[in-house]
Amino acid sequence: MDFSFEGFGDFEAKTENIEIKKVGQFDRMWEVGPGGSINNTPLIHEGVIYFGDMNGYLFAVDAESGNELWRFKADKGIEESSPSTNGKLIFFGSFDYCFYAIDKKSGELVWKFKTGGEIDPSSSVYQDSVVFGSRDGIFYCVKCKTGELIWKFKTGGEIVSAPTIHNEKAFLGSFDGNLYCIDINNGHELWRFKTGAEIHNDNPFHINKDIIYLTSFDNFLYAIDTNSGNEIWRIKTGKYGNASTPYIYNNKLYHAPRDPYIFCIDLKTRNELWRVNFEKSTSNDSVPLIHEGILYFGSGDENLYAIDAEIGNILWKYRIDGAIYTAPKIFNGKIYFGGWNCRLYCLDLSGIKLWEFKTSTLNPSFLPEAFKEFEAVIKKDSTDIDFHDTKLTYSDSSETINLSEYGEKSEYVTKSEYTHKSEYTTDFVIFEGALQSEQLWNLILRDSEILMSKMRISK
């Protein structure tokens, strides 16, 4: 299909000859500036909502009335680190390199733990301990009561991944592209699975029937056996990477890549059942939530969507004047979510606003360009895979992974080798819809015009 663009004279691009390539590491989250924006999913516990903003404030708000109960100030912003709790303390990480434990009732500091880098993702509580990661590439496990270190685990890259705990195992993602499975009790590695790019999930992975669903910036969504670390299947989800966690409901998988849509597939056949295109392309990293057959999803296109989970019809949408990167929560028949516009919202289940809470300032945080790590380039080889084909098969492969790959000298790393062999055929590729975003079109137009100009000059 040919597309002509007004205002470019004789410039014309054939979109089928343009592909999107990843040319740099994703680092958008580290460049977010201070402000009142909310970029972490709220925690609701015993009728109180806990959440942070990029000015470093942690808020406790009454879920019924929207009245503030208390606020606590960290030295720098609270980005994607959604609060967690053991019932008495509220835990969160900050860009000031510190992990905090706050008294749930009073809002006073109980202890803080200093790491070697910014703390971006959420934490997970396990019995009397809490696990979290830092930009320094280390996952830490500390005692809930005192903050005393129990163990730490070194990866080969920055960490923007929330730990997920299942059957006494912790599943940890890293920007080195690996999903690690470690013993939660001692921090010893059991196995690792290698993807093709950064792993970014600021909310815990979804595990269903001992299968963990993993996404990566290599554009694939993986199903991995939690016991062996073997790949069960993989599917390609889009062009601009994955920064969110899929959700499983009624044997269906729901996921939104950073491309402008959310889709539903049948877990048994891996056939796409439906997809909803957004108003414009966004860097989605919100997690879908399903309640009584309705999927709720906040999008970077500034809408909270209510979608029929069975057939994909949009039932209603609520628009704010800012992106929604946080996962919605439902409590006592109400929906709660935060926005980049420095407000926390409470809606009823029909999409009517009940109240809103303003954070420390109404000045939104600086947000870098969403797709700067990607470039639109002209294909060099006309034999490149056409992802509009109805079937794509991956050849069998085996990979031997050396656990000393990063030269780590740590008592917490088990020295051994693991082999992953995939014998699965992917018989399904999610068809990529037409790019809709003004931002994405500008990206393609910019890079394509540069390429065309170079070609003319070379002639």
C-alpha positions in Angstrom: 0.0 0.0 0.0 1.4 3.4 -1.0 0.9 6.5 1.1 1.5 10.1 -0.1 2.2 12.9 2.3 1.0 16.4 1.7 3.6 19.2 2.1 6.6 17.1 1.0 6.5 17.9 -2.7 7.5 14.9 -4.6 8.4 13.0 -1.5 6.5 9.7 -1.4 7.1 6.7 0.9 6.2 3.1 0.5 5.5 2.0 4.0 6.1 -1.6 3.1 9.7 -0.7 2.4 10.2 1.0 5.8 11.0 -1.0 8.9 11.5 0.1 12.5 14.8 -0.7 14.1 15.9 -0.4 17.7 19.1 1.6 17.8 19.7 2.3 21.4 18.9 1.2 25.0 15.6 2.3 26.5 16.4 5.0 29.1 13.3 7.2 29.1 12.4 6.5 32.7 15.7 7.9 34.0 15.2 11.2 32.3 11.7 12.0 33.8 11.9 15.3 35.7 10.3 16.4 38.9 6.7 17.4 39.1 3.3 16.3 40.3 2.8 13.5 37.8 1.8 10.0 38.9 3.5 7.1 37.2 3.0 4.3 39.7 0.0 2.1 40.3 -1.8 2.9 43.6 -1.9 0.5 46.4 -5.3 0.1 48.2 -5.2 -1.4 51.6 -7.9 -1.3 54.3 -9.7 1.6 52.6 -6.7 3.8 52.1 -4.9 4.5 48.8 -1.1 4.9 48.7 0.7 6.3 45.8 3.7 8.6 44.9 4.5 11.5 42.6 7.6 12.7 40.8 8.3 15.3 43.4 9.0 12.5 45.9 5.8 12.6 47.9 4.1 9.4 49.1 0.4 10.1 49.8 -2.2 8.3 51.9 -5.7 9.2 50.8 -9.1 8.0 52.0 -10.6 5.8 49.3 -14.2 6.9 50.0 -13.8 10.6 50.3 -10.5 11.4 48.5 -9.3 13.3 51.6 -5.6 13.3 52.4 -4.6 11.4 55.5 -0.8 12.1 55.4 2.1 12.6 53.1 5.8 11.7 53.3 8.6 13.3 51.3 11.5 11.5 49.8 14.5 13.4 48.5 13.7 12.7 44.9 10.9 11.5 42.7 8.8 8.3 43.0 8.5 7.1 39.5 7.2 3.6 38.7 7.7 2.2 42.2 4.2 1.3 43.2 3.9 0.9 47.0 3.7 -2.5 48.6 2.8 -3.5 52.2 3.2 -6.2 54.8 0.1 -4.9 56.6 2.0 -2.5 59.0 4.5 -0.8 56.8 4.3 0.8 53.3 7.4 0.1 51.1 8.5 2.1 48.1 11.7 3.2 46.2 12.8 6.6 45.0 15.2 8.2 42.5 17.3 9.2 45.6 18.8 5.7 45.6 16.8 4.8 48.7 14.2 2.2 49.6 11.8 3.3 52.3 9.6 1.7 55.0 6.9 4.0 56.2 4.5 3.5 59.1 1.1 2.8 57.5 -0.9 4.8 60.1 1.3 7.8 60.9 3.2 8.2 57.7 6.5 8.4 59.6 9.8 7.0 58.5 10.7 3.6 60.0 13.9 2.9 58.1 15.5 3.4 54.7 18.0 1.3 52.7 20.6 2.9 50.4 21.4 1.3 47.1 23.9 2.3 44.3 21.3 3.7 41.9 17.8 5.1 41.3 15.0 2.8 42.3 12.3 2.7 39.6 10.2 -0.5 39.8 7.8 -1.9 42.4 8.7 -4.2 45.2 7.3 -7.5 46.4 6.7 -8.7 49.9 7.4 -12.3 50.9 6.7 -13.4 54.5 9.0 -11.2 56.6 11.1 -9.8 53.7 10.7 -7.4 50.8 12.5 -7.7 47.5 13.3 -4.8 45.1 15.7 -3.8 42.3 17.8 -0.8 41.6 19.5 0.9 38.6 22.8 -0.5 40.0 21.8 -3.9 38.6 21.2 -5.5 41.9 18.1 -7.1 43.4 18.0 -6.7 47.2 16.1 -8.8 49.8 15.8 -7.1 53.2 13.9 -7.7 56.4 10.6 -5.9 56.5 10.9 -4.9 60.1 14.5 -3.5 60.2 15.7 -3.1 56.6 18.6 -5.5 57.3 20.1 -7.1 54.2 19.2 -10.8 53.8 20.7 -11.4 50.3 21.5 -9.6 47.1 21.6 -10.8 43.5 23.7 -9.1 40.8 22.5 -9.0 37.2 24.3 -7.6 34.1 22.2 -4.6 33.5 19.9 -1.9 35.0 16.7 -3.0 36.7 13.3 -1.6 35.8 11.5 -4.8 36.7 9.3 -5.7 39.7 10.2 -9.0 41.3 7.5 -11.7 41.1 7.4 -14.4 43.8 5.8 -17.8 43.2 6.4 -21.2 44.9 9.3 -19.9 46.9 11.0 -18.6 43.7 11.7 -15.0 42.8 11.5 -14.1 39.1 13.6 -11.1 38.2 14.0 -9.2 34.9 17.0 -7.1 33.9 18.1 -4.8 31.1 20.7 -7.5 30.3 17.8 -9.3 28.7 17.6 -12.1 31.2 14.8 -13.4 33.2 16.3 -14.9 36.4 14.7 -17.5 38.6 16.3 -17.6 42.1 15.6 -19.2 45.4 13.7 -16.6 47.5 15.2 -18.0 50.7 18.9 -17.6 49.9 19.2 -15.7 46.6 20.8 -18.6 44.7 20.2 -18.7 41.0 18.1 -21.7 39.7 17.9 -20.8 36.0 17.9 -17.9 33.6 16.1 -17.3 30.3 17.6 -15.0 27.7 15.5 -12.6 25.5 16.8 -10.3 22.8 16.6 -6.9 24.6 15.7 -5.1 27.9 13.1 -6.5 30.2 10.8 -3.8 31.6 7.9 -4.6 33.8 7.4 -2.1 36.7 4.5 -4.3 37.9 5.0 -8.0 38.8 4.8 -10.6 36.0 1.6 -12.6 35.5 2.0 -16.3 36.4 -0.8 -18.7 35.5 -0.6 -22.5 36.0 3.2 -22.4 36.5 3.7 -20.5 33.3 5.2 -17.0 33.5 4.3 -14.5 30.7 7.3 -12.4 29.9 7.7 -9.4 27.6 10.8 -7.8 26.2 11.9 -4.8 24.2 12.8 -7.4 21.5 9.1 -7.1 20.6 8.2 -10.6 21.7 5.9 -12.0 24.4 7.1 -15.3 25.9 5.5 -18.1 27.8 8.1 -19.7 30.0 7.8 -22.8 32.3 8.5 -21.6 35.8 10.0 -24.9 36.9 12.5 -25.5 34.1 12.9 -22.1 32.5 12.1 -23.6 29.1 10.3 -21.6 26.4 6.8 -22.9 25.6 6.0 -20.4 22.9 6.6 -16.8 21.8 4.7 -14.3 19.6 5.7 -11.0 18.1 3.6 -8.1 19.5 4.6 -5.0 17.7 7.4 -2.7 16.6 8.3 -0.5 19.6 9.0 -3.0 22.4 7.0 -4.1 25.4 6.9 -2.2 28.7 3.9 -3.7 30.4 2.7 -7.0 31.9 0.1 -9.2 30.2 -3.1 -10.3 32.0 -4.7 -13.7 31.9 -8.5 -14.1 32.2 -10.7 -17.0 31.2 -8.0 -18.7 29.1 -7.4 -15.5 27.2 -4.3 -13.2 27.3 -4.7 -9.5 27.1 -1.7 -7.3 26.4 -0.8 -3.8 25.2 2.6 -3.3 23.6 4.0 0.2 23.1 2.3 0.3 19.7 -1.2 1.9 19.5 -3.4 -1.0 20.4 -4.4 -3.6 23.0 -5.2 -7.2 21.9 -6.7 -10.4 23.1 -5.5 -13.9 22.1 -6.8 -17.4 22.8 -4.2 -19.1 25.0 -4.8 -22.5 23.5 -4.6 -21.6 19.9 -2.8 -18.3 20.2 -5.1 -16.9 17.6 -6.0 -13.2 17.9 -9.6 -12.8 19.0 -9.8 -9.0 18.8 -7.8 -5.8 19.1 -8.7 -2.2 20.0 -6.7 0.6 18.3 -6.1 3.7 20.4 -6.7 7.3 19.2 -2.9 7.8 18.8 0.2 5.7 19.3 1.4 5.7 22.9 4.2 4.1 24.9 1.8 2.0 26.9 3.0 0.3 30.1 -0.2 0.0 32.0 -1.4 -3.4 33.0 -5.0 -4.4 32.0 -7.5 -5.1 34.7 -10.6 -7.2 34.3 -13.6 -7.0 36.6 -16.9 -8.8 36.0 -16.1 -9.3 32.3 -15.0 -5.7 31.6 -11.4 -4.8 30.8 -10.1 -1.5 32.2 -7.0 0.0 30.7 -5.3 3.4 31.0 -3.5 4.5 27.9 -0.9 7.1 26.9 -3.5 8.6 24.6 -5.1 10.2 27.7 -8.1 7.8 28.0 -9.1 5.2 30.5 -11.0 2.5 28.5 -13.7 0.1 29.6 -13.8 -2.7 27.0 -15.9 -5.8 26.8 -13.3 -8.5 27.5 -15.1 -11.1 25.4 -15.6 -9.3 22.1 -13.4 -6.1 22.4 -16.2 -3.5 22.1 -15.4 -0.2 23.8 -18.1 0.4 26.4 -16.9 3.8 27.5 -13.8 5.9 27.9 -12.9 8.7 30.3 -10.5 11.3 29.0 -8.1 13.4 31.1 -5.6 16.0 30.0 -2.5 13.8 30.4 -1.2 10.3 29.7 -2.3 7.4 31.9 0.6 5.0 32.5 -0.6 3.5 35.8 -2.8 0.4 36.0 -6.3 1.0 37.4 -7.5 -0.5 40.6 -11.0 -1.4 41.7 -12.2 -1.2 45.3 -15.8 -1.2 46.6 -17.3 -0.7 43.2 -15.0 2.2 42.3 -12.1 2.7 39.8 -8.9 4.4 40.9 -6.0 5.5 38.7 -3.4 8.2 38.5 -2.5 10.5 35.6 0.4 12.4 34.2 -1.7 15.5 34.8 -0.9 15.3 38.6 -4.2 13.9 39.7 -5.6 10.7 41.2 -9.1 9.9 40.0 -12.0 8.0 41.4 -14.8 6.9 39.0 -17.8 4.8 39.4 -18.1 1.6 37.2 -20.0 3.6 34.5 -17.2 6.1 34.0 -18.6 9.0 36.1 -16.1 10.9 38.1 -16.7 10.9 41.9 -13.7 12.9 43.0 -10.1 13.8 42.1 -7.1 14.4 44.2 -4.4 16.9 43.3 -0.8 16.0 44.1 2.1 18.2 45.3 1.9 20.5 42.2 -0.1 20.7 39.1 3.0 21.2 37.0 3.5 17.9 35.1 6.9 16.2 35.1 9.2 16.4 32.0 8.6 13.4 29.8 11.2 12.5 27.2 10.4 11.4 23.6 8.7 8.0 23.7 10.4 6.4 20.7 13.9 7.9 20.5 15.5 4.4 20.7 13.9 3.5 17.4 14.5 4.6 13.8 12.5 4.1 10.6 14.8 2.8 7.9 14.4 1.6 4.4 14.8 -2.1 4.0 18.0 -3.2 2.3 16.7 -6.6 1.3 13.3 -7.1 -0.3 13.3 -10.6 1.1 12.8 -9.4 4.6 10.0 -11.1 6.5 6.6 -9.6 5.9 4.8 -9.6 9.2 1.4 -9.4 7.4 1.9 -13.0 6.4 -0.5 -15.3 8.2 2.1 -17.7 9.5 5.6 -17.3 10.8 7.7 -20.3 11.9 10.8 -20.0 14.1 13.5 -22.6 13.7 14.5 -24.8 16.7 17.4 -23.4 18.6 19.4 -24.2 21.7 21.4 -21.8 23.8 23.9 -22.5 26.4 24.2 -19.8 29.0 27.3 -19.3 31.2 26.4 -17.8 34.5 29.8 -16.1 34.7 28.8 -14.1 31.6 29.1 -10.8 33.5 32.3 -11.6 35.4 30.3 -11.4 38.7 32.1 -12.5 41.9 29.2 -12.9 44.2 28.3 -15.6 46.8 24.7 -15.2 45.8 25.2 -16.5 42.2 25.2 -20.3 41.6 28.0 -21.2 39.2 26.6 -23.6 36.6 25.3 -23.7 33.1 21.8 -24.0 31.7 20.6 -25.1 28.3 17.4 -23.9 26.8 16.0 -25.7 23.9 12.8 -24.6 22.2 10.9 -27.2 20.2 7.9 -25.0 19.7 6.6 -23.6 16.4 5.0 -20.2 16.5 2.0 -20.4 14.2 0.7 -17.0 15.0 1.8 -13.5 14.5 -0.2 -10.5 15.6 -0.9 -8.4 12.6 0.4 -4.9 12.9 -2.2 -2.3 12.2 -1.6 0.9 10.4 0.4 3.4 12.4 -1.9 6.1 13.6 0.1 8.4 15.8 1.2 11.8 14.8 4.3 11.1 16.8 5.0 7.9 14.9 4.3 9.4 11.5 6.7 12.2 12.3 9.3 9.6 13.3 8.9 7.7 10.0 8.7 10.8 7.9 11.8 12.4 9.5 14.0 9.3 9.2 12.7 8.4 5.7 13.2 11.9 4.4 16.8 11.8 5.6 17.3 8.5 4.0 15.8 9.6 0.7 17.9 12.8 0.7 21.1 10.7 1.2 20.1 8.5 -1.7 19.5 11.5 -4.0 22.9 13.0 -2.9 24.7 9.7 -3.6 23.3 9.6 -7.1 
